[in-house]
Amino acid sequence: MKEVVVENYKLERRAGILAISVATILILSKLSVWLITDSLTILSSLIDSSLDFITSTVNLIAIYYATKPADENHRFGYNSMEDIAGLLQCGFICGSGFFIILEVVNNYIHQEFLIFDGLCIGLMIFSITINLFLTTHQKRVIKKTNSTIIKAERLHYKTDLFMNLLILTSFVVIYYYEIYYLDFIGALIIAVYIIMSAFGIGKNSFNNLMDKEISTREKNKIKKILDQEKQLLGYKNLKTRKRGGKIFLQFHAQFKKGISLVDAHKITLNLEEQIKTSFRKIEVIIEQDPK
């Protein structure tokens, strides 16, 4: 188990470093093109990438803390750091979305249209390619680690991928048909999408910090394992909560009166092993309750 935790940490850390590297490359590329073209859409995308850099840096720090083992003062470990990072990301992303909206309104009022250059299309094609590479790698890491931090980070860059496709389409239309208002429309769509994505991340992190029960699907998966144990008379007080990508489960296992302590212990160990096999990151506490 310890080897798996160490390997997951390495995968998450590498994914975090890769995300920061990609964000840096995109910032430099978009900044250069924005200075040349003065495109509001490119500025919006540049701000988004800058915030991606900030959140990716925060995430890398969070990954370090979230994977630290439990100690004397933190008996349940540091998994809550993932959710704290999620809330921070929500704030950063919402702020960037509202800033973009203000810029759109200001430019529309002053009729500051896009000074278009073919560099914009080249930038978007480059951005789409590098984002596709990153999100594909992140998907592989999520499958192995189920990390909440990497999930949130992938959402950022997946959003970038779709938005870059949208921007590329609008630039092509502007280039051939000179419909300059598409620059305003494209920026607004990006802003709204960014804010909606942020609320999704923030809601999940907030629910985890408030000890909300895990999903019905996950809970039913646990109950199915318990129901299949024929030597178990029943169970009660089943409680769950989540911290980052880790689930915490506890319940009272009910046994027939007279069962030996050794047999009850074997059954609970078997149940614990089955549950841990079904979930990548879970901590199980089972209290034996003879009936």
NUTOR-753392 format. One record per residue: residue in one letter; x, y, z of N, C-alpha, C, O in turn; residue number from 1. Coordinates in steps of 0.001 Angstrom, whole numbers, plus 500000, padded with zeros to 6 digits. Each point is the difference from the previous one (the first is absolute). Layout:
! NUTOR-753392
(A (X Y Z) (X Y Z) (X Y Z) (X Y Z) NUM)
...
! end
This chain:
! NUTOR-753392
(M (500832 498796 500000) (499168 501204 500000) (500869 501258 500000) (499715 500965 499291) 1)
(K (501359 499011 501521) (500886 501153 500079) (500652 500284 498659) (500173 501158 499621) 2)
(E (500195 497771 499651) (500626 500161 498690) (499040 500676 499025) (500415 500817 499178) 3)
(V (498293 498837 500917) (498989 500587 499123) (499862 501496 500273) (499903 500805 499074) 4)
(V (500088 499558 502217) (499886 501409 500396) (501178 500809 499458) (499821 501102 499481) 5)
(V (501383 498342 500645) (501211 500673 499520) (499948 500170 498487) (500344 501059 499477) 6)
(E (499224 497891 499820) (499914 500058 498541) (498951 501024 499558) (500220 500746 499045) 7)
(N (498642 499288 501652) (498957 500984 499685) (500514 501420 500188) (499718 500890 499197) 8)
(Y (501041 499307 501879) (500561 501321 500275) (500927 500434 498862) (499955 501147 499555) 9)
(K (500875 497933 499984) (500920 500323 498905) (499239 500369 498734) (500351 500956 499309) 10)
(L (498598 498272 500392) (499192 500284 498812) (499323 501364 500097) (499993 500767 499037) 11)
(E (499436 499532 502132) (499319 501282 500198) (500989 501157 499928) (499706 501039 499409) 12)
(R (501458 498779 501191) (501019 501064 499997) (500487 500277 498576) (500149 501159 499613) 13)
(R (500098 497790 499611) (500441 500191 498611) (498925 500688 499171) (500289 500866 499175) 14)
(A (498451 498727 501062) (498888 500631 499280) (499903 501476 500360) (499709 500836 499145) 15)
(G (500537 499484 502135) (499966 501391 500441) (501100 500833 499361) (499760 501126 499565) 16)
(I (501445 498321 500378) (501131 500705 499376) (499748 500192 498509) (500308 501056 499447) 17)
(L (499135 497932 499905) (499691 500091 498571) (498962 501095 499750) (500114 500753 499033) 18)
(A (498872 499340 501837) (498959 501020 499848) (500589 501402 500115) (499640 500892 499230) 19)
(I (501265 499306 501728) (500650 501307 500168) (500829 500338 498760) (500001 501142 499540) 20)
(S (500693 497871 499929) (500822 500214 498805) (499143 500393 498800) (500341 500919 499256) 21)
(V (498544 498376 500567) (499088 500301 498893) (499414 501397 500165) (499931 500762 499036) 22)
(A (499644 499580 502191) (499423 501324 500261) (501015 501103 499690) (499638 501037 499443) 23)
(T (501624 498745 500915) (501054 500986 499735) (500185 500211 498503) (500103 501135 499533) 24)
(I (499940 497775 499727) (500164 500089 498537) (498831 500749 499365) (500194 500837 499118) 25)
(L (498579 498852 501342) (498809 500647 499445) (499958 501491 500354) (499600 500821 499175) 26)
(I (500812 499526 502044) (500019 501409 500405) (500943 500806 499105) (499628 501062 499500) 27)
(L (501563 498445 500303) (500982 500706 499175) (499519 500122 498559) (500174 501045 499371) 28)
(S (499223 497892 500106) (499505 500011 498623) (498854 500995 499830) (499990 500795 499060) 29)
(K (499039 499151 501864) (498823 500869 499900) (500352 501462 500254) (499436 500898 499376) 30)
(L (501499 499335 501544) (500433 501371 500280) (500620 500622 498756) (499724 501154 499672) 31)
(S (501113 498080 499639) (500655 500505 498790) (498981 500353 498920) (500081 501057 499376) 32)
(V (498955 498039 500413) (498997 500232 498956) (499060 501137 500384) (499608 500792 499143) 33)
(W (500024 499300 502145) (499101 501077 500440) (500642 501373 499809) (499330 500944 499582) 34)
(L (501973 499171 500725) (500708 501268 499821) (500035 500428 498540) (500044 501192 499696) 35)
(I (499937 497825 499397) (500039 500300 498565) (498608 500319 499459) (499831 500943 499226) 36)
(T (499166 498263 501187) (498667 500099 499387) (499005 500831 500807) (499036 500512 499430) 37)
(D (501171 499636 501885) (499068 500700 500889) (498628 499331 500026) (498985 500671 500187) 38)
(S (500981 498014 499627) (498728 499267 499997) (499462 499830 501415) (500712 499542 500893) 39)
(L (498018 500832 499306) (499363 499843 501299) (499851 498519 500344) (500159 499612 501157) 40)
(T (499540 499572 497854) (499874 498564 500230) (501323 499388 500432) (500038 499153 500892) 41)
(I (501053 501280 498473) (501329 499514 500387) (500331 500466 501414) (500581 499249 500783) 42)
(L (499047 502005 499551) (500220 500496 501363) (499247 499147 501009) (500538 499655 501052) 43)
(S (498212 500004 498627) (499196 499162 500888) (500659 498645 500196) (500084 499486 501115) 44)
(S (500378 499951 497788) (500656 498696 500057) (501319 500092 500764) (500377 499072 500715) 45)
(L (500329 502067 499127) (501256 500228 500718) (499765 500058 501506) (500761 499424 500777) 46)
(I (498177 501277 499630) (499665 500091 501426) (499666 498619 500548) (500418 499638 501100) 47)
(D (498826 499600 498121) (499633 498649 500420) (501243 499139 500195) (500096 499264 500982) 48)
(S (500851 500822 498094) (501237 499213 500100) (500847 500459 501182) (500661 499186 500645) 49)
(S (499321 502128 499644) (500746 500526 501151) (499439 499439 501296) (500746 499642 500912) 50)
(L (497926 500287 499158) (499363 499424 501191) (500238 498498 500073) (500123 499438 501088) 51)
(D (499943 499916 497755) (500351 498575 499976) (501381 499793 500614) (500227 499041 500738) 52)
(F (500693 501874 498947) (501349 499910 500556) (499969 500127 501522) (500655 499237 500711) 53)
(I (498564 501751 499787) (499896 500211 501444) (499390 498777 500685) (500531 499498 500991) 54)
(T (498336 500029 498460) (499318 498865 500624) (500830 498718 499895) (499975 499167 500905) 55)
(S (500755 500679 497996) (500853 498815 499860) (501123 500018 501032) (500399 498957 500517) 56)
(T (500106 502242 499778) (501037 500136 501029) (499429 499670 501374) (500617 499284 500788) 57)
(V (498181 501256 499490) (499318 499690 501265) (499735 498501 500103) (500166 499397 501060) 58)
(N (499418 500013 497817) (499712 498564 499978) (501230 499162 500306) (499921 499002 500717) 59)
(L (501214 501409 498735) (501235 499242 500234) (500362 500021 501484) (500446 498993 500551) 60)
(I (499359 502165 500093) (500228 500104 501443) (498998 499121 500756) (500346 499315 500962) 61)
(A (498384 500730 498564) (498948 499200 500643) (500282 498511 499866) (499749 499233 500930) 62)
(I (500771 500352 497916) (500340 498589 499780) (501046 499549 501019) (499931 498891 500529) 63)
(Y (501036 501986 499737) (501051 499674 500973) (499393 499763 501381) (500331 499020 500668) 64)
(Y (498777 501883 499760) (499398 499886 501327) (498963 498869 500077) (499935 499277 500994) 65)
(A (499256 500579 497945) (498918 499008 500022) (500534 498570 500084) (499322 499109 500512) 66)
(T (501885 500677 498987) (500550 498645 499985) (500893 499712 501210) (500571 498914 500111) 67)
(K (499546 502054 500788) (500770 499745 501223) (499252 498991 500870) (498776 500072 500099) 68)
(P (501914 499012 500516) (499329 499001 500848) (499455 500628 501280) (500445 501066 500425) 69)
(A (498592 498257 500175) (499427 500475 501265) (501093 500052 501060) (500917 499178 500007) 70)
(D (498972 501804 500892) (500981 500113 501077) (499282 500209 501327) (498780 499857 500081) 71)
(E (501957 500472 500931) (499454 500134 501351) (498910 501073 500089) (499030 499845 500742) 72)
(N (501134 501237 498503) (499055 501113 500058) (498937 499957 498904) (499017 500738 500055) 73)
(H (501183 498399 498954) (499046 499892 498896) (499711 498507 499757) (500545 499389 499081) 74)
(R (498601 500055 501752) (499745 498567 499989) (499360 499512 498696) (500175 498846 499608) 75)
(F (499084 502043 499730) (499347 499611 498751) (500795 500425 498769) (499504 499905 498878) 76)
(G (501713 500557 501323) (500834 500400 498878) (499728 501436 499563) (499364 500774 500714) 77)
(Y (501129 499560 498101) (499930 501372 499490) (499140 500102 498732) (500161 500933 499214) 78)
(N (498936 498114 500593) (499206 499970 498770) (499124 501232 499807) (499653 500340 498869) 79)
(S (499988 500331 502222) (499154 501195 499900) (500665 501095 499181) (499324 500904 499507) 80)
(M (502003 499024 500342) (500718 501015 499234) (499511 500023 498556) (500008 501050 499358) 81)
(E (499565 497794 500127) (499481 499944 498636) (498750 500863 499865) (499840 500720 499014) 82)
(D (499283 499206 501970) (498755 500758 499954) (500233 501485 500247) (499315 500843 499420) 83)
(I (501641 499477 501432) (500359 501405 500216) (500530 500595 498701) (499665 501129 499640) 84)
(A (501166 498101 499662) (500521 500452 498707) (498869 500189 498999) (500031 500926 499189) 85)
(G (498972 498199 500868) (498851 500117 499104) (499234 501291 500220) (499586 500648 499039) 86)
(L (500218 499737 502240) (499313 501252 500312) (500813 501207 499542) (499439 500976 499501) 87)
(L (501884 498959 500667) (500860 501088 499533) (499898 500150 498489) (499932 501112 499477) 88)
(Q (500057 497745 499826) (499868 500036 498551) (498682 500638 499586) (499948 500781 499050) 89)
(C (498991 498881 501670) (498684 500555 499704) (500041 501522 500067) (499452 500677 499131) 90)
(G (501198 499863 501904) (500098 501451 500146) (500799 500636 498891) (499594 501017 499437) 91)
(F (501561 498382 500238) (500843 500536 498932) (499265 500004 498655) (500017 500988 499266) 92)
(I (499344 497892 500436) (499361 499850 498696) (498806 500940 499856) (499821 500616 498949) 93)
(C (499362 499499 502099) (498850 500918 499956) (500473 501431 499786) (499410 500749 499223) 94)
(G (501663 499625 501475) (500548 501346 499843) (500420 500279 498573) (499746 501084 499476) 95)
(S (500899 497940 499886) (500445 500185 498615) (498809 500118 499055) (500028 500785 499053) 96)
(G (498929 498433 501208) (498806 500046 499153) (499327 501358 500039) (499623 500541 498960) 97)
(F (500224 500018 502250) (499352 501310 500128) (500875 501119 499420) (499480 500983 499471) 98)
(F (501834 498868 500628) (500904 500991 499407) (499856 500013 498478) (499988 501064 499381) 99)
(I (499904 497766 500031) (499832 499911 498546) (498702 500685 499573) (499971 500714 498997) 100)
(I (498953 499065 501770) (498713 500622 499676) (500114 501527 500039) (499460 500685 499132) 101)
(L (501242 499847 501876) (500196 501451 500099) (500778 500535 498803) (499691 501074 499484) 102)
(E (501325 498171 500071) (500788 500411 498848) (499161 500001 498727) (500135 500886 499156) 103)
(V (498995 498107 500716) (499124 499932 498827) (499072 501213 499959) (499852 500641 498960) 104)
(V (499526 499667 502178) (499080 501139 500080) (500728 501302 499674) (499494 500831 499245) 105)
(N (501699 499339 501332) (500783 501215 499763) (500364 500156 498521) (499847 501080 499428) 106)
(N (500633 497842 499963) (500392 500065 498583) (498806 500197 499090) (500106 500650 498960) 107)
(Y (498750 498790 501429) (498799 500168 499178) (499521 501452 500051) (499612 500568 498980) 108)
(I (500417 500019 502198) (499574 501394 500161) (500884 500940 499175) (499503 500935 499371) 109)
(H (501814 498810 500636) (500931 500861 499282) (500251 499520 498572) (500825 500560 499279) 110)
(Q (498435 498376 500319) (500113 499465 498626) (501447 499694 499620) (500465 500359 498918) 111)
(E (500236 498971 501997) (501381 499595 499736) (499996 498592 499408) (499954 499004 500723) 112)
(F (500096 500937 497949) (499905 498719 499306) (501362 499328 499866) (501047 500617 500194) 113)
(L (498902 498134 499476) (501198 499177 499814) (500816 500452 498790) (499479 500142 498893) 114)
(I (501803 500079 501347) (500932 500204 498886) (500563 498620 499686) (500910 499525 500680) 115)
(F (498548 499836 498291) (500258 498577 499798) (501320 499749 499277) (500421 500772 499139) 116)
(D (500201 498149 501233) (501233 499563 499370) (499952 498480 499913) (499449 499348 500887) 117)
(G (501120 500083 498056) (500002 498553 499808) (500697 499255 501123) (499848 498785 500122) 118)
(L (500923 501932 500710) (500666 499376 501144) (498992 499364 500947) (500303 499007 500661) 119)
(C (498483 501574 499404) (498978 499509 500923) (499622 498557 499693) (499856 499174 500902) 120)
(I (499986 500538 497813) (499635 498636 499605) (501118 499030 500352) (499748 498912 500517) 121)
(G (501497 501488 499199) (501144 499144 500316) (500107 499748 501498) (500315 498890 500430) 122)
(L (499419 502156 500369) (500048 499870 501460) (498953 499019 500488) (500290 499162 500854) 123)
(M (498497 500927 498619) (498920 499124 500445) (500281 498536 499637) (499722 499098 500790) 124)
(I (500821 500678 498031) (500345 498628 499591) (501070 499435 500940) (499940 498839 500404) 125)
(F (501031 502002 499929) (501055 499591 500935) (499415 499709 501378) (500341 498995 500624) 126)
(S (498768 501896 499858) (499385 499840 501321) (499170 498721 500075) (500045 499282 500999) 127)
(I (499198 500439 497941) (499171 498796 499954) (500880 498749 500074) (499677 499052 500716) 128)
(T (501415 500949 498557) (500902 498839 499971) (500620 499734 501365) (500017 498860 500465) 129)
(I (500491 502184 500177) (500682 499822 501285) (499009 499671 501115) (500323 499249 500920) 130)
(N (498460 501317 498994) (498966 499672 500995) (499521 498563 499854) (499732 499324 500993) 131)
(L (500162 500218 497778) (499572 498620 499750) (501009 499020 500569) (499627 498981 500580) 132)
(F (501650 501328 499253) (501067 499160 500563) (499906 499938 501525) (500106 498927 500592) 133)
(L (499692 502243 500041) (499953 500066 501462) (498777 499287 500563) (500130 499212 500937) 134)
(T (498676 501049 498509) (498776 499390 500533) (499993 498487 499809) (499425 499275 500812) 135)
(T (501202 500250 498131) (500109 498551 499786) (500866 499369 501088) (499675 498939 500532) 136)
(H (501432 501730 499788) (500878 499502 501072) (499287 500047 501345) (500093 499056 500785) 137)
(Q (499199 502034 499486) (499279 500134 501268) (498935 498915 500148) (499777 499500 501102) 138)
(K (499575 500138 497816) (498973 498955 500031) (500600 498675 500463) (499388 499271 500780) 139)
(R (501817 500425 498731) (500681 498758 500405) (500349 500043 501488) (499874 498991 500694) 140)
(V (500561 502162 499797) (500353 500142 501412) (498768 499848 500886) (500067 499360 501050) 141)
(I (498801 501227 498533) (498758 499913 500770) (499528 498556 500122) (499522 499591 501059) 142)
(K (500607 499643 497877) (499587 498596 500025) (500779 499206 501046) (499469 499061 500593) 143)
(K (501780 501316 499632) (500844 499270 500941) (499914 500540 501425) (500160 499239 500955) 144)
(T (499589 502064 499204) (500063 500616 501326) (498659 500483 500536) (499830 500118 501213) 145)
(N (499212 500165 497898) (498690 500569 500383) (500175 501312 500768) (499213 500306 500896) 146)
(S (501811 500462 498754) (500323 501238 500705) (499003 501111 499686) (499752 500307 498834) 147)
(T (499673 500297 502213) (499089 501127 499828) (500730 501201 499416) (499438 500736 499189) 148)
(I (501808 499465 501218) (500780 501128 499507) (500213 499886 498494) (499799 500967 499266) 149)
(I (500601 497869 500282) (500259 499811 498561) (498694 500067 499217) (499978 500486 498869) 150)
(K (498929 499025 501730) (498687 500105 499345) (499632 501460 499759) (499567 500373 498910) 151)
(A (500611 500452 502132) (499684 501429 499878) (500913 500668 498985) (499562 500836 499210) 152)
(E (501709 498787 500817) (500967 500581 499076) (499685 499608 498562) (500113 500815 499084) 153)
(R (499494 497941 500731) (499658 499553 498647) (498783 500761 499473) (499913 500300 498810) 154)
(L (499154 500005 502085) (498826 500770 499591) (500420 501357 499453) (499446 500469 499006) 155)
(H (501537 500169 501643) (500503 501289 499521) (500504 499885 498561) (499594 500751 499113) 156)
(Y (501296 498294 500689) (500646 499895 498703) (499081 499397 498938) (500162 500264 498809) 157)
(K (498884 498934 501626) (498990 499503 499075) (499116 501160 499532) (499616 500077 498833) 158)
(T (500070 500828 502111) (499257 501213 499656) (500792 500827 498995) (499446 500501 499021) 159)
(D (501854 499638 501228) (500863 500721 499065) (499953 499381 498612) (499959 500702 498989) 160)
(L (500049 497972 500981) (499989 499295 498722) (498750 500333 499190) (500084 500328 498816) 161)
(F (498750 499585 501836) (498749 500303 499309) (499912 501479 499628) (499523 500348 498920) 162)
(M (500935 500511 501975) (499956 501431 499726) (500930 500382 498859) (499669 500864 499188) 163)
(N (501491 498498 500748) (500924 500267 498903) (499415 499573 498658) (500226 500647 498978) 164)
(L (499021 498257 501039) (499299 499583 498781) (498973 501044 499595) (499847 500312 498819) 165)
(L (499450 500226 502176) (499009 501043 499726) (500673 501264 499463) (499535 500605 499034) 166)
(I (501559 499777 501606) (500735 501195 499568) (500526 499826 498581) (499912 500916 499183) 167)
(L (500633 497910 500528) (500523 499727 498662) (498900 500160 498954) (500216 500583 498937) 168)
(T (498602 498890 501382) (498867 500117 499076) (499624 501458 499773) (499764 500417 498866) 169)
(S (500181 500369 502231) (499626 501415 499867) (501045 500781 499222) (499654 500891 499225) 170)
(F (501633 498783 500972) (501054 500705 499274) (499941 499717 498495) (500226 500886 499175) 171)
(V (499468 497870 500496) (499887 499646 498582) (498854 500782 499350) (500116 500499 498880) 172)
(V (498765 499591 501868) (498851 500752 499492) (500342 501485 499859) (499659 500630 498999) 173)
(I (501024 499928 502020) (500401 501407 499952) (500940 500248 498815) (499873 500992 499283) 174)
(Y (501067 498088 500533) (500999 500161 498944) (499363 500037 498613) (500401 500802 499156) 175)
(Y (498608 498337 500602) (499414 499901 498666) (498773 500891 499804) (499722 500432 498881) 176)
(Y (499527 499852 502223) (498748 500742 499845) (499995 501344 500745) (499041 500764 499891) 177)
(E (502033 499527 500870) (500157 501285 500696) (498824 500313 500940) (499545 501142 500076) 178)
(I (499973 497837 500631) (498950 500194 501011) (500708 500195 501334) (500173 499043 500755) 179)
(Y (500240 502189 499544) (500863 500280 501135) (499317 499849 501347) (500673 499846 501019) 180)
(Y (497989 500195 499004) (499292 499839 501265) (500200 498595 500586) (499754 499781 501186) 181)
(L (500686 499285 497994) (500253 498650 500509) (501084 500001 501076) (500021 499115 500855) 182)
(D (500878 501868 499111) (501030 500097 501038) (499360 500242 501355) (500414 499410 500998) 183)
(F (498552 501477 499045) (499278 500257 501236) (499225 498759 500447) (500038 499616 501169) 184)
(I (499261 499767 497885) (499166 498835 500304) (500859 498845 500511) (499653 499340 500980) 185)
(G (501476 500425 498343) (500901 498916 500411) (500524 500207 501410) (500071 499054 500784) 186)
(A (500301 502200 499547) (500506 500304 501337) (498925 499795 501064) (500287 499491 501084) 187)
(L (498467 500905 498610) (498898 499823 500955) (499714 498527 500257) (499771 499598 501141) 188)
(I (500243 499603 497805) (499756 498561 500149) (501080 499367 500882) (499708 499161 500851) 189)
(I (501546 501254 498931) (501099 499491 500821) (499774 500357 501467) (500157 499158 500885) 190)
(A (499469 502108 499365) (499806 500474 501373) (498904 499218 500713) (500181 499568 501138) 191)
(V (498678 500248 498189) (498876 499279 500605) (500378 498547 500274) (499676 499461 501058) 192)
(Y (501006 499906 497991) (500402 498609 500156) (500981 499855 501168) (499925 499045 500773) 193)
(I (501000 501921 499341) (500986 499976 501086) (499312 500074 501363) (500328 499238 500909) 194)
(I (498713 501686 499226) (499290 500189 501270) (499190 498760 500360) (499988 499586 501160) 195)
(M (499333 499814 497860) (499214 498785 500247) (500900 498852 500446) (499648 499248 500909) 196)
(S (501513 500618 498453) (500945 498941 500375) (500501 500205 501423) (500162 499046 500761) 197)
(A (500082 502229 499589) (500498 500318 501340) (499005 499601 501067) (500392 499449 501028) 198)
(F (498324 500816 498753) (498982 499648 500983) (499919 498480 500184) (499746 499517 501103) 199)
(G (500471 499739 497817) (499993 498539 500106) (501108 499499 500902) (499783 499127 500841) 200)
(I (501414 501432 498980) (501150 499616 500832) (499775 500418 501448) (500243 499228 500928) 201)
(G (499283 502017 499254) (499782 500523 501342) (498947 499219 500769) (500156 499756 501196) 202)
(K (498773 499851 498125) (498918 499245 500637) (500503 498655 500515) (499692 499605 501125) 203)
(N (501082 499696 498050) (500534 498697 500394) (500926 500124 501208) (499919 499203 500935) 204)
(S (500961 501800 499043) (500941 500202 501099) (499270 500386 501282) (500337 499521 501082) 205)
(F (498654 501355 498788) (499228 500439 501164) (499257 498823 500631) (499991 499847 501222) 206)
(N (499384 499320 497936) (499269 498827 500503) (500926 499057 500764) (499619 499456 501036) 207)
(N (501592 500352 498455) (500954 499128 500685) (500395 500566 501364) (500072 499268 500987) 208)
(L (500179 502030 499057) (500395 500626 501264) (498851 500023 501004) (500228 500078 501207) 209)
(M (498531 499854 498292) (498826 499977 500877) (499582 498572 500349) (498924 499785 500558) 210)
(D (501932 499232 499111) (499755 498590 500338) (498724 499455 499367) (499284 499216 500623) 211)
(K (500431 501189 498155) (498841 499454 499293) (500241 498522 499687) (501126 499593 499715) 212)
(E (497819 499621 500341) (500103 498573 499687) (500474 499807 498557) (499759 500848 499141) 213)
(I (500911 498038 500606) (500448 499714 498638) (498787 499738 499109) (498879 499904 500499) 214)
(S (501329 499979 498207) (498895 499848 499058) (499226 498701 500246) (500527 499040 500563) 215)
(T (498218 500956 499004) (499149 498812 500162) (500609 498798 499284) (499933 498874 500492) 216)
(R (500657 501374 498350) (500624 498911 499243) (501136 499359 500788) (500110 498776 500058) 217)
(E (500735 502058 500548) (501125 499481 500784) (499511 499276 501253) (500534 498958 500380) 218)
(K (498437 501614 500255) (499479 499381 501223) (499341 498653 499694) (500149 499047 500765) 219)
(N (499124 500874 498118) (499368 498735 499601) (501048 498928 499704) (499776 498814 500238) 220)
(K (501355 501616 499249) (501102 499072 499711) (500512 499386 501306) (500307 498809 500056) 221)
(I (499779 502009 500987) (500429 499510 501314) (498953 499064 500590) (500331 498931 500514) 222)
(K (498399 501477 499409) (498917 499185 500558) (499913 498641 499311) (499692 498995 500641) 223)
(K (500574 500974 498072) (499958 498737 499258) (501039 499018 500531) (499729 498805 500115) 224)
(I (501463 501702 500209) (501057 499163 500568) (499574 499459 501356) (500218 498826 500299) 225)
(L (499172 502030 500528) (499563 499580 501335) (498860 498988 499920) (499959 499043 500773) 226)
(D (499121 501170 498297) (498851 499100 499866) (500405 498605 499520) (499301 499020 500259) 227)
(Q (501817 500901 499051) (500456 498711 499463) (500727 499154 501047) (500245 498813 499782) 228)
(E (500093 501792 501338) (500670 499256 501070) (498945 499232 500814) (499290 500583 500820) 229)
(K (500622 498116 498943) (498956 499172 500616) (500162 499853 501514) (499019 499787 500713) 230)
(Q (502202 500324 499771) (500227 499840 501437) (499703 501284 500783) (500071 500032 501228) 231)
(L (499603 501001 498036) (499677 501269 500654) (498489 500094 500193) (499240 499907 499037) 232)
(L (500331 500276 502202) (498571 500063 500307) (499383 501300 499497) (498834 500029 499606) 233)
(G (501940 501032 500408) (499536 501301 499538) (501028 501067 500335) (501099 499696 500463) 234)
(Y (498536 501556 499300) (500883 501106 500331) (499142 501238 500285) (498866 500105 499532) 235)
(K (501694 500825 501239) (499265 501217 500335) (500982 501163 500168) (501217 499817 500035) 236)
(N (498205 501387 500067) (500795 501222 500164) (501091 500141 498939) (501131 500381 500303) 237)
(L (498512 499305 498445) (500963 500142 498907) (500171 501485 499688) (499049 500679 499611) 238)
(K (502164 499808 500563) (500292 501418 499756) (501156 500125 499010) (500955 499224 500031) 239)
(T (498935 501764 499095) (501071 500234 499030) (500267 501498 499868) (499139 500835 500278) 240)
(R (502051 499469 499299) (500367 501365 499634) (501206 499920 499079) (500602 498937 499848) 241)
(K (499744 502165 499548) (501107 499986 499051) (500909 501193 500257) (499545 501095 500331) 242)
(R (501742 498665 499510) (500997 501050 500064) (500871 499875 498758) (500748 499034 499851) 243)
(G (499150 501956 499254) (500737 499899 498752) (499521 498784 499227) (498809 499867 499718) 244)
(G (502109 499252 499941) (499618 498784 499285) (499868 498793 500910) (499825 498881 499517) 245)
(K (500256 501329 501811) (499964 498891 500954) (498652 499932 500715) (499470 501017 500447) 246)
(I (499983 497766 499654) (498725 499762 500686) (500278 499473 501404) (500908 499194 500206) 247)
(F (498302 501271 500750) (500075 499498 501374) (498674 499317 500318) (498934 500605 499877) 248)
(L (501141 498133 500532) (498808 499182 500246) (500063 499376 501394) (501045 499512 500430) 249)
(Q (497818 500513 500264) (499913 499296 501281) (498578 499471 500193) (499028 500624 499575) 250)
(F (500870 498217 501074) (498687 499415 500287) (500147 498930 501081) (501108 499573 500324) 251)
(H (497754 500003 500227) (499960 498919 500987) (499610 498704 499281) (498935 499924 499388) 252)
(A (501913 499078 500685) (499699 498686 499417) (499318 499141 501058) (500539 499811 501090) 253)
(Q (498285 499673 498595) (499220 499219 500960) (500187 498501 499763) (499850 499513 498880) 254)
(F (500482 499762 502199) (500222 498558 499920) (499033 499280 500954) (499458 500588 500935) 255)
(K (500354 498130 498791) (499154 499192 500878) (500641 499887 501376) (501222 499953 500135) 256)
(K (497944 500004 500857) (500483 499884 501369) (500738 498673 500178) (499510 498954 499574) 257)
(G (501637 501087 501038) (500772 498788 500236) (501140 499810 499022) (500821 499104 500200) 258)
(I (499267 501697 498753) (501094 499867 499036) (501316 500339 500696) (500068 500926 500808) 259)
(S (500963 498321 498871) (501292 500237 500643) (500625 501294 499486) (499737 500438 498880) 260)
(L (501077 500148 501951) (500674 501245 499637) (500919 499791 498797) (500141 500886 499157) 261)
(V (500477 497944 500770) (500912 499688 498895) (499234 499950 498682) (500451 500554 498997) 262)
(D (498378 498777 501000) (499206 499893 498775) (499463 501366 499567) (500011 500332 498815) 263)
(A (499526 500443 502141) (499489 501338 499694) (501101 500875 499409) (499768 500785 499081) 264)
(H (501435 499060 501467) (501139 500776 499519) (500348 499607 498560) (500306 500863 499177) 265)
(K (499647 497846 500523) (500295 499523 498644) (498999 500556 498986) (500372 500400 498897) 266)
(I (498358 499618 501497) (498944 500502 499101) (500194 501489 499720) (499885 500442 498857) 267)
(T (500411 500330 502194) (500184 501442 499817) (501243 500293 499149) (500003 500935 499200) 268)
(L (501034 498271 500978) (501205 500183 499181) (499708 499710 498533) (500487 500697 499110) 269)
(N (498713 498266 500648) (499619 499638 498635) (499159 501105 499346) (500199 500341 498834) 270)
(L (498859 500209 501941) (499164 501091 499496) (500843 501231 499677) (499825 500646 498966) 271)
(E (501084 499655 501938) (500869 501150 499810) (500846 499851 498735) (500193 500960 499254) 272)
(E (500308 497828 500516) (500830 499738 498825) (499182 500138 498711) (500481 500562 499017) 273)
(Q (498283 498924 500988) (499138 500106 498828) (499673 501459 499668) (500014 500406 498838) 274)
(I (499695 500361 502198) (499663 501420 499801) (501205 500770 499464) (499866 500824 499096) 275)
(K (501299 498905 501462) (501208 500695 499550) (500385 499607 498582) (500613 500787 499278) 276)
(T (499030 498000 500324) (500269 499550 498633) (499097 500736 499013) (500396 500261 498864) 277)
(S (498393 500072 501572) (499022 500664 499131) (500219 501497 499887) (499572 500622 499028) 278)
(F (501106 499972 501982) (500260 501434 499991) (501503 500232 500129) (500653 499400 500854) 279)
(R (499888 501465 498305) (501442 500217 499995) (500494 500626 501307) (501017 499586 500556) 280)
(K (498241 501424 499924) (500435 500716 501203) (498848 500047 501003) (499069 500792 499853) 281)
(I (501005 498362 501156) (498936 499943 501002) (500566 499546 501334) (500884 499145 500056) 282)
(E (498603 501431 501007) (500360 499587 501356) (498751 499422 500651) (498958 500655 500036) 283)
(V (501143 498117 500479) (498831 499285 500521) (500147 499739 501498) (501022 499490 500460) 284)
(I (497936 500869 500286) (499941 499694 501434) (498744 499164 500244) (498886 500474 499779) 285)
(I (501292 498278 500679) (498867 499097 500253) (499970 499627 501477) (500963 499455 500539) 286)
(E (497934 500845 500092) (499821 499635 501407) (499156 498731 500081) (498930 499921 499395) 287)
(Q (501544 499106 501339) (499299 498708 500133) (498897 500115 501041) (500227 500462 501118) 288)
(D (498586 499114 498500) (498828 500175 500866) (499214 498700 500078) (499114 499779 499175) 289)
(P (501184 499343 501799) (499235 498755 500151) (498538 500303 500326) (499714 500904 500785) 290)
(K (499359 498342 498615) (498577 500276 500206) (499390 498998 500972) (498807 500074 500296) 291)
! end
